[in-house]
């Protein structure tokens, strides 16, 4: 086995690894307002749809116009096939998101089979997961959050975490995330730990 020596530095030293934190409600609005003020219609549509859809980055970026539009109308609900599980998942598209997507699409020349978020670097194809990751890192950093604590999965987890906190309905969150097992949803949200800590904080010794 190769001797790493005294100068070896672990790759994860000083980095936050594991589950990325979901955004809080005030963080969502801070990013949303900043994007509105900057007139970033593409990024506002991307951000809002990421929050609503709760999709993995690969599925979000693979969306085509026809996946969420019926003719010229943006649907209130959509269903897509997840790449990882090959199972369909449904999600809502709120009026706020529909308005943002409509504004973005009105500025583009797009067909039904066009990627919703095409790459600006390549001639064909959609925004890459690496580009998306950089965009998300910039969003959170610009509103004063620690960029190392958040990532693209933060957006997938955000609405699911908010729904669970309000309803405690694990089954609903499981369906919305497209998980096949309830245990996966429990691990994904980290709710056993969070709930235990919350109970501990509310209990006086």
GUPA-240613 format. One record per residue: residue number from 1; residue in one letter; x, y, z of N, C-alpha, C in turn. Coordinates in steps of 0.2 Angstrom, whole numbers, plus 5000, padded with zeros to 4 digits. Example, Ala and Ser with C-alpha at 12.3 -4.5 7.8 and 13.67 -1.06 7.14 Angstrom:
% GUPA-240613
+-----+--------+------+------+------+-------+-------+-------+------+------+------+
: num : residu : n_px : n_py : n_pz : ca_px : ca_py : ca_pz : c_px : c_py : c_pz :
+-----+--------+------+------+------+-------+-------+-------+------+------+------+
:   1 :      A : 5066 : 4972 : 5039 :  5062 :  4978 :  5039 : 5066 : 4984 : 5039 :
:   2 :      S : 5064 : 4989 : 5035 :  5068 :  4995 :  5036 : 5064 : 5000 : 5039 :
+-----+--------+------+------+------+-------+-------+-------+------+------+------+
//
This chain:
% GUPA-240613
+-----+--------+------+------+------+-------+-------+-------+------+------+------+
: num : residu : n_px : n_py : n_pz : ca_px : ca_py : ca_pz : c_px : c_py : c_pz :
+-----+--------+------+------+------+-------+-------+-------+------+------+------+
:   1 :      X : 5004 : 4994 : 5000 :  5000 :  5000 :  5000 : 5004 : 5006 : 5000 :
:   2 :      X : 5003 : 5011 : 4996 :  5007 :  5017 :  4995 : 5007 : 5021 : 5002 :
:   3 :      X : 5013 : 5023 : 5004 :  5013 :  5027 :  5010 : 5012 : 5035 : 5008 :
:   4 :      X : 5007 : 5037 : 5011 :  5004 :  5044 :  5010 : 5009 : 5049 : 5013 :
:   5 :      X : 5013 : 5047 : 5018 :  5017 :  5052 :  5021 : 5014 : 5057 : 5025 :
:   6 :      X : 5018 : 5061 : 5029 :  5015 :  5066 :  5034 : 5011 : 5072 : 5030 :
:   7 :      X : 5013 : 5073 : 5024 :  5010 :  5079 :  5021 : 5003 : 5077 : 5017 :
:   8 :      X : 5001 : 5071 : 5018 :  4994 :  5069 :  5015 : 4988 : 5073 : 5018 :
:   9 :      X : 4984 : 5076 : 5013 :  4978 :  5079 :  5015 : 4972 : 5076 : 5012 :
:  10 :      X : 4968 : 5074 : 5016 :  4962 :  5070 :  5014 : 4958 : 5075 : 5009 :
:  11 :      X : 4955 : 5072 : 5004 :  4951 :  5076 :  4999 : 4946 : 5080 : 5002 :
:  12 :      X : 4943 : 5077 : 5007 :  4937 :  5080 :  5010 : 4938 : 5085 : 5016 :
:  13 :      X : 4945 : 5086 : 5017 :  4946 :  5090 :  5023 : 4944 : 5097 : 5022 :
:  14 :      X : 4940 : 5100 : 5027 :  4937 :  5107 :  5027 : 4931 : 5107 : 5022 :
:  15 :      X : 4929 : 5101 : 5019 :  4923 :  5102 :  5015 : 4917 : 5098 : 5019 :
:  16 :      X : 4911 : 5101 : 5017 :  4905 :  5097 :  5020 : 4903 : 5092 : 5015 :
:  17 :      X : 4902 : 5086 : 5017 :  4901 :  5080 :  5012 : 4894 : 5077 : 5015 :
:  18 :      X : 4891 : 5073 : 5011 :  4885 :  5070 :  5012 : 4879 : 5074 : 5010 :
:  19 :      X : 4873 : 5073 : 5013 :  4867 :  5077 :  5011 : 4868 : 5084 : 5011 :
:  20 :      X : 4866 : 5087 : 5006 :  4866 :  5094 :  5005 : 4859 : 5097 : 5008 :
:  21 :      X : 4860 : 5103 : 5012 :  4854 :  5106 :  5015 : 4849 : 5108 : 5011 :
:  22 :      X : 4843 : 5108 : 5012 :  4837 :  5111 :  5009 : 4837 : 5118 : 5010 :
:  23 :      X : 4834 : 5122 : 5005 :  4834 :  5129 :  5007 : 4828 : 5130 : 5011 :
:  24 :      X : 4829 : 5136 : 5015 :  4823 :  5138 :  5019 : 4819 : 5143 : 5015 :
:  25 :      X : 4813 : 5144 : 5018 :  4808 :  5148 :  5014 : 4811 : 5155 : 5012 :
:  26 :      X : 4814 : 5158 : 5017 :  4817 :  5164 :  5016 : 4823 : 5164 : 5011 :
:  27 :      X : 4826 : 5159 : 5011 :  4832 :  5158 :  5006 : 4829 : 5158 : 4999 :
:  28 :      X : 4823 : 5154 : 4998 :  4820 :  5153 :  4992 : 4818 : 5160 : 4989 :
:  29 :      X : 4815 : 5164 : 4993 :  4813 :  5171 :  4991 : 4818 : 5176 : 4990 :
:  30 :      X : 4824 : 5175 : 4994 :  4830 :  5179 :  4993 : 4833 : 5178 : 4986 :
:  31 :      X : 4833 : 5172 : 4984 :  4836 :  5170 :  4977 : 4831 : 5172 : 4972 :
:  32 :      X : 4825 : 5171 : 4973 :  4820 :  5172 :  4968 : 4819 : 5180 : 4967 :
:  33 :      X : 4819 : 5184 : 4972 :  4819 :  5191 :  4971 : 4826 : 5194 : 4968 :
:  34 :      X : 4831 : 5191 : 4969 :  4838 :  5193 :  4966 : 4837 : 5192 : 4959 :
:  35 :      X : 4835 : 5186 : 4957 :  4835 :  5184 :  4950 : 4830 : 5189 : 4946 :
:  36 :      X : 4824 : 5190 : 4949 :  4819 :  5195 :  4946 : 4822 : 5202 : 4945 :
:  37 :      X : 4826 : 5204 : 4950 :  4829 :  5211 :  4950 : 4834 : 5211 : 4944 :
:  38 :      X : 4838 : 5205 : 4943 :  4843 :  5205 :  4938 : 4840 : 5204 : 4931 :
:  39 :      X : 4833 : 5202 : 4931 :  4830 :  5201 :  4924 : 4833 : 5194 : 4921 :
:  40 :      X : 4835 : 5189 : 4926 :  4837 :  5183 :  4923 : 4832 : 5178 : 4922 :
:  41 :      X : 4828 : 5179 : 4916 :  4822 :  5175 :  4915 : 4824 : 5168 : 4915 :
:  42 :      X : 4829 : 5166 : 4911 :  4831 :  5159 :  4911 : 4832 : 5156 : 4918 :
:  43 :      X : 4836 : 5159 : 4922 :  4838 :  5156 :  4928 : 4832 : 5156 : 4933 :
:  44 :      X : 4828 : 5161 : 4933 :  4822 :  5161 :  4937 : 4817 : 5155 : 4935 :
:  45 :      X : 4816 : 5154 : 4929 :  4812 :  5148 :  4927 : 4816 : 5142 : 4929 :
:  46 :      X : 4822 : 5141 : 4928 :  4826 :  5135 :  4931 : 4825 : 5134 : 4938 :
:  47 :      X : 4826 : 5140 : 4942 :  4826 :  5139 :  4949 : 4819 : 5137 : 4951 :
:  48 :      X : 4814 : 5141 : 4949 :  4807 :  5139 :  4951 : 4805 : 5132 : 4949 :
:  49 :      X : 4807 : 5130 : 4943 :  4805 :  5123 :  4941 : 4809 : 5118 : 4945 :
:  50 :      X : 4815 : 5119 : 4947 :  4819 :  5115 :  4951 : 4815 : 5114 : 4958 :
:  51 :      X : 4813 : 5119 : 4961 :  4809 :  5119 :  4967 : 4803 : 5115 : 4966 :
:  52 :      X : 4799 : 5117 : 4961 :  4792 :  5113 :  4960 : 4793 : 5106 : 4959 :
:  53 :      X : 4797 : 5105 : 4954 :  4797 :  5098 :  4951 : 4801 : 5093 : 4956 :
:  54 :      X : 4805 : 5095 : 4960 :  4809 :  5090 :  4965 : 4812 : 5085 : 4961 :
:  55 :      X : 4814 : 5086 : 4955 :  4818 :  5081 :  4951 : 4825 : 5081 : 4952 :
:  56 :      X : 4828 : 5076 : 4951 :  4836 :  5075 :  4951 : 4838 : 5080 : 4945 :
:  57 :      X : 4844 : 5082 : 4946 :  4847 :  5087 :  4941 : 4847 : 5084 : 4934 :
:  58 :      X : 4848 : 5078 : 4933 :  4848 :  5075 :  4926 : 4842 : 5075 : 4923 :
:  59 :      X : 4836 : 5074 : 4927 :  4830 :  5074 :  4924 : 4827 : 5081 : 4923 :
:  60 :      X : 4829 : 5085 : 4927 :  4827 :  5092 :  4927 : 4829 : 5095 : 4920 :
:  61 :      X : 4836 : 5094 : 4919 :  4839 :  5097 :  4913 : 4837 : 5093 : 4907 :
:  62 :      X : 4835 : 5087 : 4907 :  4833 :  5084 :  4901 : 4826 : 5085 : 4899 :
:  63 :      X : 4822 : 5090 : 4903 :  4815 :  5091 :  4901 : 4815 : 5095 : 4894 :
:  64 :      X : 4810 : 5093 : 4890 :  4809 :  5096 :  4884 : 4802 : 5100 : 4885 :
:  65 :      X : 4802 : 5105 : 4880 :  4796 :  5109 :  4880 : 4789 : 5105 : 4881 :
:  66 :      X : 4789 : 5100 : 4877 :  4783 :  5096 :  4876 : 4781 : 5092 : 4883 :
:  67 :      X : 4786 : 5092 : 4887 :  4785 :  5088 :  4894 : 4781 : 5092 : 4898 :
:  68 :      X : 4781 : 5099 : 4898 :  4777 :  5103 :  4902 : 4772 : 5108 : 4899 :
:  69 :      X : 4772 : 5107 : 4892 :  4767 :  5112 :  4888 : 4762 : 5108 : 4884 :
:  70 :      X : 4756 : 5110 : 4884 :  4751 :  5107 :  4880 : 4749 : 5113 : 4875 :
:  71 :      X : 4753 : 5112 : 4869 :  4752 :  5117 :  4864 : 4756 : 5124 : 4866 :
:  72 :      X : 4752 : 5129 : 4867 :  4755 :  5135 :  4870 : 4754 : 5136 : 4877 :
:  73 :      X : 4751 : 5131 : 4880 :  4749 :  5132 :  4887 : 4754 : 5128 : 4892 :
:  74 :      X : 4756 : 5131 : 4897 :  4760 :  5127 :  4902 : 4756 : 5124 : 4906 :
:  75 :      X : 4757 : 5117 : 4907 :  4753 :  5113 :  4911 : 4753 : 5115 : 4919 :
:  76 :      X : 4748 : 5113 : 4923 :  4748 :  5114 :  4930 : 4752 : 5108 : 4933 :
:  77 :      X : 4752 : 5102 : 4929 :  4755 :  5096 :  4932 : 4758 : 5093 : 4926 :
:  78 :      X : 4764 : 5089 : 4928 :  4767 :  5085 :  4922 : 4770 : 5079 : 4925 :
:  79 :      X : 4771 : 5074 : 4921 :  4774 :  5068 :  4923 : 4780 : 5066 : 4918 :
:  80 :      X : 4785 : 5064 : 4921 :  4791 :  5062 :  4918 : 4794 : 5055 : 4920 :
:  81 :      X : 4797 : 5052 : 4916 :  4801 :  5046 :  4918 : 4807 : 5047 : 4920 :
:  82 :      X : 4809 : 5045 : 4927 :  4815 :  5046 :  4930 : 4820 : 5042 : 4927 :
:  83 :      X : 4826 : 5045 : 4925 :  4832 :  5041 :  4922 : 4834 : 5036 : 4927 :
:  84 :      X : 4835 : 5037 : 4933 :  4838 :  5033 :  4938 : 4834 : 5026 : 4939 :
:  85 :      X : 4827 : 5027 : 4940 :  4823 :  5022 :  4942 : 4819 : 5019 : 4937 :
:  86 :      X : 4818 : 5023 : 4931 :  4814 :  5021 :  4925 : 4807 : 5021 : 4928 :
:  87 :      X : 4805 : 5025 : 4933 :  4798 :  5025 :  4935 : 4795 : 5032 : 4934 :
:  88 :      X : 4789 : 5033 : 4932 :  4786 :  5039 :  4931 : 4785 : 5043 : 4938 :
:  89 :      X : 4786 : 5050 : 4938 :  4785 :  5054 :  4944 : 4781 : 5060 : 4942 :
:  90 :      X : 4776 : 5062 : 4946 :  4772 :  5068 :  4944 : 4774 : 5074 : 4948 :
:  91 :      X : 4773 : 5080 : 4946 :  4775 :  5086 :  4950 : 4770 : 5091 : 4947 :
:  92 :      X : 4769 : 5096 : 4952 :  4765 :  5102 :  4951 : 4769 : 5107 : 4948 :
:  93 :      X : 4766 : 5112 : 4944 :  4769 :  5118 :  4941 : 4765 : 5124 : 4944 :
:  94 :      X : 4767 : 5127 : 4949 :  4763 :  5132 :  4952 : 4763 : 5138 : 4947 :
:  95 :      X : 4758 : 5143 : 4948 :  4757 :  5148 :  4944 : 4763 : 5153 : 4943 :
:  96 :      X : 4767 : 5153 : 4949 :  4773 :  5157 :  4949 : 4778 : 5154 : 4944 :
:  97 :      X : 4779 : 5148 : 4944 :  4783 :  5144 :  4940 : 4781 : 5145 : 4932 :
:  98 :      X : 4774 : 5144 : 4931 :  4772 :  5144 :  4925 : 4773 : 5151 : 4921 :
:  99 :      X : 4772 : 5156 : 4925 :  4774 :  5163 :  4923 : 4781 : 5164 : 4921 :
: 100 :      X : 4785 : 5161 : 4925 :  4793 :  5162 :  4924 : 4795 : 5158 : 4918 :
: 101 :      X : 4792 : 5152 : 4917 :  4794 :  5148 :  4911 : 4791 : 5151 : 4905 :
: 102 :      X : 4785 : 5154 : 4905 :  4782 :  5157 :  4900 : 4786 : 5163 : 4897 :
: 103 :      X : 4788 : 5167 : 4902 :  4793 :  5173 :  4900 : 4799 : 5170 : 4897 :
: 104 :      X : 4802 : 5165 : 4900 :  4808 :  5162 :  4897 : 4807 : 5159 : 4890 :
: 105 :      X : 4802 : 5156 : 4889 :  4800 :  5153 :  4882 : 4798 : 5158 : 4877 :
: 106 :      X : 4795 : 5164 : 4879 :  4793 :  5169 :  4875 : 4799 : 5172 : 4872 :
: 107 :      X : 4805 : 5172 : 4875 :  4811 :  5175 :  4873 : 4815 : 5170 : 4868 :
: 108 :      X : 4813 : 5164 : 4867 :  4816 :  5159 :  4863 : 4812 : 5157 : 4857 :
: 109 :      X : 4816 : 5154 : 4852 :  4813 :  5151 :  4847 : 4813 : 5144 : 4848 :
: 110 :      X : 4808 : 5141 : 4850 :  4808 :  5134 :  4853 : 4802 : 5130 : 4849 :
: 111 :      X : 4804 : 5123 : 4848 :  4799 :  5119 :  4846 : 4797 : 5114 : 4852 :
: 112 :      X : 4792 : 5110 : 4851 :  4789 :  5106 :  4856 : 4795 : 5101 : 4859 :
: 113 :      X : 4799 : 5099 : 4854 :  4804 :  5094 :  4856 : 4811 : 5097 : 4858 :
: 114 :      X : 4811 : 5104 : 4859 :  4817 :  5107 :  4861 : 4818 : 5106 : 4868 :
: 115 :      X : 4825 : 5106 : 4870 :  4826 :  5106 :  4877 : 4824 : 5112 : 4881 :
: 116 :      X : 4821 : 5112 : 4886 :  4818 :  5118 :  4890 : 4824 : 5122 : 4892 :
: 117 :      X : 4830 : 5120 : 4894 :  4836 :  5124 :  4896 : 4842 : 5121 : 4891 :
: 118 :      X : 4842 : 5124 : 4885 :  4847 :  5122 :  4881 : 4854 : 5125 : 4883 :
: 119 :      X : 4859 : 5122 : 4882 :  4866 :  5124 :  4883 : 4868 : 5130 : 4879 :
: 120 :      X : 4871 : 5135 : 4882 :  4874 :  5140 :  4878 : 4881 : 5139 : 4876 :
: 121 :      X : 4884 : 5134 : 4878 :  4891 :  5132 :  4876 : 4891 : 5128 : 4870 :
: 122 :      X : 4886 : 5123 : 4870 :  4886 :  5118 :  4864 : 4881 : 5120 : 4859 :
: 123 :      X : 4882 : 5118 : 4853 :  4877 :  5119 :  4848 : 4871 : 5115 : 4849 :
: 124 :      X : 4871 : 5109 : 4852 :  4865 :  5105 :  4853 : 4866 : 5102 : 4860 :
: 125 :      X : 4860 : 5100 : 4863 :  4860 :  5097 :  4870 : 4858 : 5102 : 4875 :
: 126 :      X : 4857 : 5100 : 4881 :  4854 :  5104 :  4886 : 4860 : 5106 : 4891 :
: 127 :      X : 4858 : 5111 : 4895 :  4863 :  5113 :  4900 : 4865 : 5107 : 4904 :
: 128 :      X : 4872 : 5107 : 4905 :  4875 :  5101 :  4908 : 4874 : 5101 : 4916 :
: 129 :      X : 4875 : 5096 : 4919 :  4874 :  5095 :  4926 : 4880 : 5100 : 4930 :
: 130 :      X : 4886 : 5100 : 4926 :  4891 :  5104 :  4929 : 4890 : 5111 : 4929 :
: 131 :      X : 4887 : 5113 : 4923 :  4885 :  5120 :  4923 : 4879 : 5122 : 4928 :
: 132 :      X : 4875 : 5118 : 4928 :  4869 :  5119 :  4933 : 4872 : 5119 : 4940 :
: 133 :      X : 4877 : 5115 : 4942 :  4880 :  5115 :  4949 : 4883 : 5122 : 4950 :
: 134 :      X : 4886 : 5124 : 4945 :  4890 :  5131 :  4946 : 4885 : 5136 : 4947 :
: 135 :      X : 4879 : 5136 : 4943 :  4874 :  5141 :  4944 : 4871 : 5141 : 4951 :
: 136 :      X : 4869 : 5135 : 4953 :  4866 :  5134 :  4960 : 4871 : 5137 : 4965 :
: 137 :      X : 4878 : 5135 : 4964 :  4883 :  5138 :  4969 : 4883 : 5145 : 4969 :
: 138 :      X : 4882 : 5148 : 4963 :  4882 :  5156 :  4963 : 4876 : 5158 : 4966 :
: 139 :      X : 4870 : 5155 : 4965 :  4864 :  5158 :  4968 : 4864 : 5158 : 4976 :
: 140 :      X : 4866 : 5152 : 4979 :  4866 :  5152 :  4986 : 4872 : 5157 : 4989 :
: 141 :      X : 4877 : 5158 : 4985 :  4883 :  5162 :  4988 : 4881 : 5169 : 4988 :
: 142 :      X : 4877 : 5171 : 4982 :  4875 :  5178 :  4982 : 4870 : 5180 : 4987 :
: 143 :      X : 4866 : 5176 : 4990 :  4862 :  5178 :  4995 : 4865 : 5176 : 5002 :
: 144 :      X : 4871 : 5175 : 5003 :  4875 :  5175 :  5009 : 4875 : 5168 : 5012 :
: 145 :      X : 4873 : 5163 : 5008 :  4874 :  5156 :  5011 : 4880 : 5153 : 5010 :
: 146 :      X : 4882 : 5148 : 5014 :  4889 :  5144 :  5013 : 4888 : 5140 : 5007 :
: 147 :      X : 4891 : 5141 : 5001 :  4891 :  5137 :  4995 : 4892 : 5130 : 4996 :
: 148 :      X : 4897 : 5128 : 5001 :  4899 :  5121 :  5002 : 4893 : 5117 : 5005 :
: 149 :      X : 4888 : 5120 : 5008 :  4883 :  5117 :  5012 : 4877 : 5115 : 5007 :
: 150 :      X : 4877 : 5118 : 5001 :  4871 :  5117 :  4996 : 4874 : 5115 : 4990 :
: 151 :      X : 4869 : 5112 : 4986 :  4871 :  5109 :  4979 : 4864 : 5108 : 4975 :
: 152 :      X : 4865 : 5105 : 4970 :  4859 :  5104 :  4966 : 4854 : 5100 : 4969 :
: 153 :      X : 4856 : 5095 : 4973 :  4851 :  5091 :  4977 : 4847 : 5095 : 4982 :
: 154 :      X : 4850 : 5101 : 4984 :  4847 :  5105 :  4989 : 4840 : 5107 : 4986 :
: 155 :      X : 4840 : 5109 : 4980 :  4834 :  5111 :  4977 : 4829 : 5105 : 4976 :
: 156 :      X : 4831 : 5099 : 4975 :  4827 :  5093 :  4975 : 4824 : 5092 : 4982 :
: 157 :      X : 4827 : 5093 : 4987 :  4825 :  5092 :  4994 : 4821 : 5097 : 4997 :
: 158 :      X : 4821 : 5103 : 4994 :  4818 :  5109 :  4997 : 4811 : 5109 : 4998 :
: 159 :      X : 4807 : 5108 : 4993 :  4800 :  5108 :  4994 : 4798 : 5101 : 4998 :
: 160 :      X : 4801 : 5096 : 4996 :  4799 :  5090 :  5000 : 4800 : 5091 : 5008 :
: 161 :      X : 4806 : 5094 : 5010 :  4807 :  5095 :  5017 : 4802 : 5100 : 5019 :
: 162 :      X : 4800 : 5105 : 5016 :  4794 :  5110 :  5018 : 4788 : 5106 : 5019 :
: 163 :      X : 4786 : 5102 : 5014 :  4780 :  5098 :  5014 : 4780 : 5093 : 5021 :
: 164 :      X : 4785 : 5090 : 5022 :  4786 :  5086 :  5027 : 4785 : 5089 : 5034 :
: 165 :      X : 4788 : 5095 : 5035 :  4788 :  5099 :  5041 : 4781 : 5101 : 5042 :
: 166 :      X : 4777 : 5103 : 5037 :  4770 :  5105 :  5038 : 4765 : 5100 : 5039 :
: 167 :      X : 4766 : 5094 : 5036 :  4761 :  5089 :  5036 : 4763 : 5083 : 5040 :
: 168 :      X : 4770 : 5081 : 5040 :  4772 :  5075 :  5043 : 4770 : 5069 : 5039 :
: 169 :      X : 4768 : 5070 : 5033 :  4765 :  5065 :  5028 : 4771 : 5062 : 5024 :
: 170 :      X : 4774 : 5056 : 5027 :  4780 :  5053 :  5023 : 4778 : 5050 : 5017 :
: 171 :      X : 4772 : 5047 : 5016 :  4769 :  5044 :  5010 : 4769 : 5049 : 5005 :
: 172 :      X : 4766 : 5055 : 5006 :  4765 :  5060 :  5001 : 4772 : 5062 : 4998 :
: 173 :      X : 4777 : 5063 : 5003 :  4783 :  5065 :  5001 : 4787 : 5060 : 4997 :
: 174 :      X : 4786 : 5053 : 4999 :  4788 :  5048 :  4995 : 4786 : 5048 : 4988 :
: 175 :      X : 4780 : 5049 : 4987 :  4777 :  5049 :  4980 : 4779 : 5055 : 4976 :
: 176 :      X : 4780 : 5061 : 4979 :  4782 :  5067 :  4976 : 4790 : 5066 : 4974 :
: 177 :      X : 4794 : 5063 : 4977 :  4801 :  5062 :  4976 : 4802 : 5056 : 4971 :
: 178 :      X : 4797 : 5052 : 4970 :  4797 :  5046 :  4966 : 4801 : 5040 : 4969 :
: 179 :      X : 4802 : 5040 : 4975 :  4805 :  5034 :  4979 : 4801 : 5028 : 4979 :
: 180 :      X : 4804 : 5022 : 4978 :  4801 :  5016 :  4978 : 4800 : 5013 : 4985 :
: 181 :      X : 4804 : 5015 : 4990 :  4803 :  5013 :  4996 : 4803 : 5019 : 5001 :
: 182 :      X : 4799 : 5018 : 5006 :  4798 :  5023 :  5011 : 4804 : 5024 : 5015 :
: 183 :      X : 4808 : 5019 : 5016 :  4814 :  5020 :  5020 : 4819 : 5024 : 5016 :
: 184 :      X : 4819 : 5025 : 5010 :  4823 :  5029 :  5006 : 4821 : 5036 : 5007 :
: 185 :      X : 4815 : 5038 : 5008 :  4813 :  5044 :  5009 : 4815 : 5047 : 5016 :
: 186 :      X : 4814 : 5042 : 5021 :  4817 :  5043 :  5028 : 4824 : 5045 : 5028 :
: 187 :      X : 4828 : 5041 : 5024 :  4835 :  5042 :  5024 : 4837 : 5049 : 5020 :
: 188 :      X : 4833 : 5050 : 5015 :  4834 :  5056 :  5011 : 4833 : 5062 : 5014 :
: 189 :      X : 4828 : 5063 : 5018 :  4826 :  5069 :  5022 : 4830 : 5069 : 5028 :
: 190 :      X : 4833 : 5064 : 5031 :  4836 :  5064 :  5037 : 4831 : 5065 : 5043 :
: 191 :      X : 4825 : 5063 : 5042 :  4820 :  5066 :  5047 : 4820 : 5062 : 5054 :
: 192 :      X : 4823 : 5056 : 5054 :  4823 :  5053 :  5060 : 4828 : 5057 : 5065 :
: 193 :      X : 4833 : 5059 : 5062 :  4838 :  5063 :  5066 : 4835 : 5070 : 5068 :
: 194 :      X : 4832 : 5073 : 5063 :  4829 :  5080 :  5064 : 4823 : 5080 : 5069 :
: 195 :      X : 4819 : 5075 : 5068 :  4813 :  5074 :  5073 : 4816 : 5073 : 5080 :
: 196 :      X : 4821 : 5069 : 5081 :  4823 :  5067 :  5087 : 4826 : 5073 : 5091 :
: 197 :      X : 4830 : 5077 : 5087 :  4833 :  5083 :  5089 : 4828 : 5088 : 5091 :
: 198 :      X : 4822 : 5089 : 5087 :  4817 :  5093 :  5089 : 4813 : 5092 : 5095 :
: 199 :      X : 4812 : 5085 : 5096 :  4809 :  5083 :  5102 : 4814 : 5084 : 5108 :
: 200 :      X : 4820 : 5083 : 5107 :  4825 :  5084 :  5113 : 4825 : 5092 : 5115 :
: 201 :      X : 4825 : 5096 : 5110 :  4825 :  5103 :  5111 : 4819 : 5106 : 5115 :
: 202 :      X : 4813 : 5102 : 5114 :  4807 :  5104 :  5117 : 4806 : 5101 : 5124 :
: 203 :      X : 4810 : 5097 : 5126 :  4810 :  5093 :  5132 : 4815 : 5096 : 5137 :
: 204 :      X : 4812 : 5098 : 5143 :  4816 :  5100 :  5148 : 4818 : 5095 : 5153 :
: 205 :      X : 4825 : 5095 : 5155 :  4827 :  5089 :  5159 : 4827 : 5092 : 5166 :
+-----+--------+------+------+------+-------+-------+-------+------+------+------+
//
